[in-house]
Amino acid sequence: MKRIIALAALSLVLIGCASGPKTEEQQKDLSTEVRAAVDRLKLRDPSMDKFFAGSSGYVVLPSVGKGGLIFGGAAGNGEVFSGGRSIGFCSMNQGSVGAQIGGQVFDEFIFFKDQSALNQFKNGTFQFAAQASAVMATSGAGAANDYQNGVAVFIGSSTGAMLDASIGGQQFDFRAGGAK
């Protein structure tokens, strides 16, 4: 129990840290983490290729930290892709309230069905309640799921433990300029 509370506290501290990679070295490090997260997802579920190949764009947020005890939060940095190449970086912050306890770290993948959905993300008008729309990426999840309102969200590798029946939403900040 102490470990879960410690993970929750650590995750809440991370909320203040999600502002996107600032230096070229931080961008390179994040890009390396993103490639590793994509490799893990594709190894776990080869059917996810349909989303990588068929979407107008996608976001990969490796190692999102989440924690809560009644009030909760999550934060992470990611890389944004369109046409198979990096077009920028983003940060994600999430706040929630409700029955929740624990902490966890996970990879999040957001796929945009069309250019309109991707543009909403890039313009800062995109947000959603992740608890209601994310699918755990297990074997066959890519084949069994489709877009909802122009977006498909999958949660990849996860560590930690969290009981969560809360209400909240994620907010994103996009910064153009792909990895070099």
N, C-alpha and C positions, 0 to 999 in steps of 0.2 A: 504494500500500500504506500509506503514511503517513497518507493521508486516512481510510482504513478504520479504522486503529488509533485515530486521533483521534476518529472518530465513536463507536467502541466505548467509549473512555474517557469521552466526554461522556455517552453513554447511561447508563453506570454511575453517574456523578455524579447524574444525574436521578433515580435510584432513591430517594435520600434526599429528593427534592423532592416526591414524590407524596403529599400529605396532604390533597388536596381544596382547593377555593377557600375562603378564610377570610372575605374582605371582600365586601361587595356589589359593589364594582367588579370584583374577581376573578371573581365569579359571572357578572356581565354579560359580561366578556371571554370566559369559557369558553363561555357560551351562544352568543355570536357565532361562535366557532370550531366549536361543535357544529352550528349551522345550516349553516355553510359545508361541513362534512364530509358532512352529509346531502345537501346539494345536489349535491356532487361524486359521491356514490354513486348517487343517482337519475339523474343525467345519464349516468353510465357504464353503469348497468343499470336501466332502468325497471321490470323485473320484480321489483325489490326492494320495490316498493309492497305486494306481498302480505304481506311480513313487517311493514312499518310499520302496515298496516291490520289485519292479522289476529292480531297477537300481543297477549298480555295486558300486555306492557310491553317496553321495550327500553332499552339503555344505549348511549350514543355516547361513545367515548373518542377525541377527536381528538389527533393528534400524540403517540402513544405512542413513547417513546424506548427503544430496545433495543440492547444491545451485549454483546459477550463475547469472551473469549479463554480457552477451556477452561471457566472459570466465567463465568456471564453473568447478566444481569438486565434487567428492563424496568420501566418505571413510566409512569403517566399518570393524568390526572384526567378525569372525564367527568360527564355529566348523565344522569339516570334519568327515564324517561317511562312513564306509564300512562294509558290512555284519551286519548292524544294530547297530554297536558299534562305539564309538568315536575313531578316529585314529590320531587326531591332531587338530590344530587351524590354522587360516589363517587371513590375513589382505587383504583388497581390497582398491585400490586407483583408481580413475577415473579422467581423465581430458577431457575437451570438449571445443569447440569453436563454436560459431554460435548464432543464434537467440534464446536466453534463458533469462528468468528472474524469480526469485523466489527462494523458498527453500522448501524442503520437507524431511520427514523421512519415510522410508519404510523398509519392510522385503524382503530379496532376497533369493531365493531358486534355487540352481543349481544342476541338476541331470545328472549323467554320465551314458550313456547307457551301456558301456562296460569298461573293465579294462584298455584298451588302453587310453581312454579319461580321466579316473581317474588318470592314471600314468602321462599323460601330465600335468594335474593340479598339481600333487605332485612334478613334476620335474621343475616346473616354466616355462614351455613352453606354457602354456595355457593363452590366452587372447582373448577378443572379444569385439565388440561394443554392449553394452547392449541395447542401444536404438533400435537397429535393431532386436534383438532376444528375448527380454523379453515379456512375456504374463502376463497381469493382472489376478491374481488368483480370479476369480469370480466363482459363483456356476456353476459347469459343465466344467470348464476350463481344469481340468485334463482328463476328458473323451474326450474332443474335440481336444486336442493337443497331439503332439508326439515329438520325438527327431528330432533335425536338426543338422546334422554333429556330431552326437553322444552326443549332449547336449540338455537339456531342461531347460529353465530358466523361473521362475515365480516370479512376484512381489506381495507380500502380502499386509497387512495393510499399509495404507499410511496416513500421516497427512501433512498439509501444502498445498501449491499450487505452481505449476511451469509450465510455458509455455516453451516448449523445442523443438526446431527444430535444433539441433546441431549435430556436428560430434565429436566423441570421442571414447574412449575405456577404458576397465577396465583391471587392472593388479593385479595379486594376488601373495601373498607370503605365502607359506605353511610351517608349522613347526610341525613335527611329535610329538606324545605324547598326547594321548587322556585324557579326563577328568577322574579324580579319583573318 
